[in-house]
Amino acid sequence: MPILAPFPGMEPLARGIAAGTGADIQPVGLHRFPDGETLVTLGGDPSGRDVGIVATLRDPDRLALPLRFAAATARELGATRVGLVAPYLGYMRQDMRFHPREAVSAPIFAAFLDECFDWLVTADPHLHRSPSLSALFRIPACRVASAPLLAAWIAGNVPDAVLLGPDSESQQWVAEVARLAGRPYEVLTKHRSGDRAVEISLPDSAVFRRGTPVILDDIASSGHTLVRTLEQLRRAGAAPAVCVVIHAVFADGAEEAIRRAGAARIVSTDSIPHPTNAIGIAGLLAGAVKTVAGAP
């Protein structure tokens, strides 16, 4: 029987994955010393067993070394294979050099994880120019898509929804959610000139006034895309919008800013533990773990 080794805060999601895989749960202990170093302690004996470490990478700089320590320790103590279940996979954004001498971090971080793990499972990674995870990773890497779960939640909770995608890059997956939910959709125009400088243009259409706007975003970090969209919808006379987010990164003050901008409700998947979590993805992850962890 395999072991799931959740990092602190990931135990609820790990229990959901274990229910679909039959895995034992042995939490990883992290103790941070005053100087910033981390002591990693495995929760049980991994000898002769497959181990899947469960850690969402909302804060990858802080977690990278503990991940490597945990994986190396599991191997040292006899684990047969060590994988990573990272519902949110950080460092996928910078997949090309936008300005001179910038680090192209996506392939560098992927190579780091390749060195640490034998397989990877993640949800809706933020891929732009990379066609698939296999273009970045040498290890078996499986992505699950939350679109069916988002569609089911929307159909069950916002029956008059009009879906809005934040930019052209969201076109394909927003269209899929809309198809599954049986609802209309529009795609906005976004221009970003900095981390917190975003301009949003609504489509030349009145469709979003014919129901409840549901703004879909794969990652809410600064929250500025959602804030600007909510402001534009309010000016256009639309009903208060529901915000549905896959990865609830929510930097400091982001959630409060979105609520102040007029969001009727903010809902996220549990890829990152957060009070807005309402859509569980453990079942999707469990299926992927059974598939990829069993690969040679």
Secondary structure, 3 states (H helix, E strand, C coil): CCEEEECCCCHHHHHHHHHHHCCEECCCEEEECCCCCEEEECCCCCCCCCEEEECCCCCHHHHHHHHHHHHHHHHHCCCCCEEEEECCCCCCCCCCCCCCCCCCHHHHHHHHHHHHCCEEEEECCCCCCCCCHHHCCCCCEEEECCHHHHHHHHHHHCCCEEEEECCHHHHHHHHHHHHHHCCCEEECEEEEEECCEEEEECCCCCHHHCCEEEEEEEECCCCHHHHHHHHHHHHCCCCCCEEEEEECCCCCCHHHHHHHCCCCEEEEECCCCCCCEEECCHHHHHHHHHHHHCCC
